Amino acid sequence: MEHGWGATLLCAGREEIRSYESVEVRFILDNSKIPEGLRRLADQPRVTVRRGGAPLEGGRCVVYWMQRAMRIVDNPALDVAIEAGNLLGLPVVVFFSVIPNYPHANLRHYHFMAQGLRDVAEDAAERGVGFVLRRPPDNSVEAFLAEVQAALLIGDENAAREPEHWRKVLARRLRLPYWTVDADVVVPSAVFNRSFVLLHHLRPRLKAQLPKYLVPPEKISPLILWKPWRILQSFSLTEDMTAGFKKLDRTAGPVDSFTGGTHAALKRLREFVNLELASYEETRNHPEVRGTSRLSPYLHFGNIGPLTIALAVEETVKQGKASASARDRFLDQLIGWRELAVLFVRHEPNYDNWECAAPWARKTLVEHAGDPRPHRYSLKQLEQAETADELWNAAQREMVQTGWMHNYMRMYWAKKILEWAPDPAKAFDWAVELNDRYELDGRDPNGYAGIAWAIVGRHDRPWFNRPVFGLVRTMSGASTAKKFDAARYIRQNSAEERNRSSEAERQRESRLASTTSMQLFRS
Ligand SMILES: Cc1cc2nc3c(=O)[nH]c(=O)nc-3n(C[C@H](O)[C@H](O)[C@H](O)COP(=O)(O)OP(=O)(O)OC[C@H]3O[C@@H](n4cnc5c(N)ncnc54)[C@H](O)[C@@H]3O)c2cc1C
């Protein structure tokens, strides 16, 4: 019998984490200078030891180099840093380096990130860890490690190629141990260490791991509170962190529809589980209503962890406020599809281009490459929502003006790009370009996997052979529009309506209480 996600959850309990086979870890295990507890800490599937060895003698702190997981609560990377600090009798300082050329990031993304970092600064002080934010030219990690006399460096993980490259380069240059922690998935990717063709193959394996990983994290507090022994310069978040970034694309501007940060994420989570989870199954495919969590921007920036969300959902079901089947449907997205996407990006070098096509899709797309297309549009026409398809234009406007698009519309949106672009490779590139540019949650494994699903059949099965699409699943405007109130969605995303609702959103967000993450997290 197929178990729901919850069936496994209910029997969840703690178990010893199995040993992680890694040359680097063995190196650490051989090192008698490392305290026993620290060895156990490194020996978890969530931890990758990128540079082994004993913490530097005489080191004065543990540094957590925060990159992906921009939060202080429910952050396994920070927890590992604090645990290590406690074992070494050292305080922890979080270091964040803002770089001017983060791949594909624009002003919209930096603005959302800056909002989130304000919560990080506030919550770090409450948790007793330091927080230092640096901009160029003073943002070198290595210089900071020397400045604070770090004993050990902890980082987090990101499956995308550039950050992974930076970590590898840094690991070679460092003179102190460097571990990274897979903080933004429920089940650490190292448990599987491969990608999967279909969710159907991964799902049972994920579920089998949940008793071990879908459990409330231990509350870990620093034994030694951070008190800088010298003045450490830190950039003030009251100033514009992008000032002077000459090459930054400022044409995709900030949006009012989402406020970045853990505080807003936790508030939205609470709203979702209390008001919308119960009807998730019925409303999730209705882009014209607020039927999904809209937590994807927060997940992308690591303002909230998937574990916090999954546990809140489980708790809501226990309180009888939503059904087990609503929970199962939601966790299938949050854990199933999301972690399938992370494994895809981690193990598929061509995750963001047409070369990642499923073999059957590639073959039949090529066979149909010369088929006449009903319409041809340029990238500029698409960007400006100037097609003959009002439903598609509405989706494009939703994305450009709010920084987010409903999942059902994302599928339709990408399928149409395949139909209208000169060839499938261009269609893939254009979809990535628009998605990464305008979505707040863009530049994410979910985006690359979503586009690969829609355009080149990844994580899908062959359908019927059709013009242009070959065996790739199609979505027609007529049938899509029948599944929900498309006229209403189009009205909501007309240029005039968007202006009106952006004012309402602004007021709604400004009502966000000044409650801290700790209070929201505990409540
Ligand atoms: C062409 C295309 C492009 C996409 N681009 C992105 C993107 O850039 N960034 C992004 O985060 N998601 C992307 N998705 C996946 C999905 O559309 C969004 O995650 C979802 O719409 C976010 O809304 P939500 O938070 O309300 O989702 P909910 O329904 O509330 O789901 C909760 C969480 O589960 C995860 N999730 C939901 N659906 C999917 C899915 N199909 N695949 C993977 N994870 C999922 C997300 O993290 C989401 O926040 C894309 C999908 C497609 C088909």
The ligand as a Gaussian input file, in Angstrom:
#p B3LYP/6-31G(d) Opt

LIG

0 1
 C        8.302000      26.238000     -15.740000
 C        8.404000      26.237000     -14.241000
 C        9.244000      27.137000     -13.620000
 C        9.359000      27.131000     -12.221000
 N       10.228000      28.008000     -11.636000
 C       10.427000      27.959000     -10.299000
 C       11.385000      28.787000      -9.679000
 O       12.098000      29.549000     -10.335000
 N       11.536000      28.689000      -8.327000
 C       10.762000      27.872000      -7.566000
 O       10.921000      27.837000      -6.342000
 N        9.856000      27.068000      -8.139000
 C        9.654000      27.082000      -9.475000
 N        8.745000      26.238000     -10.046000
 C        8.032000      25.278000      -9.183000
 C        6.694000      25.801000      -8.623000
 O        5.941000      26.377000      -9.642000
 C        6.882000      26.814000      -7.504000
 O        7.775000      26.306000      -6.547000
 C        5.556000      27.115000      -6.801000
 O        4.639000      27.638000      -7.718000
 C        5.795000      28.086000      -5.677000
 O        4.575000      28.499000      -5.134000
 P        4.177000      28.135000      -3.653000
 O        5.297000      28.426000      -2.741000
 O        2.870000      28.783000      -3.378000
 O        3.976000      26.567000      -3.781000
 P        3.211000      25.526000      -2.837000
 O        2.200000      24.828000      -3.679000
 O        2.716000      26.183000      -1.618000
 O        4.330000      24.452000      -2.504000
 C        5.215000      24.585000      -1.385000
 C        6.642000      24.519000      -1.854000
 O        6.879000      23.279000      -2.515000
 C        7.815000      23.477000      -3.569000
 N        7.175000      23.188000      -4.858000
 C        5.892000      23.363000      -5.215000
 N        5.703000      22.958000      -6.488000
 C        6.905000      22.541000      -6.934000
 C        7.376000      22.014000      -8.173000
 N        6.566000      21.816000      -9.207000
 N        8.676000      21.696000      -8.284000
 C        9.528000      21.862000      -7.249000
 N        9.130000      22.352000      -6.047000
 C        7.845000      22.691000      -5.905000
 C        8.202000      24.948000      -3.556000
 O        9.386000      25.093000      -2.820000
 C        7.015000      25.589000      -2.865000
 O        7.331000      26.818000      -2.238000
 C        8.603000      26.223000     -11.442000
 C        7.746000      25.332000     -12.082000
 C        7.641000      25.341000     -13.467000
 C        6.714000      24.368000     -14.131000

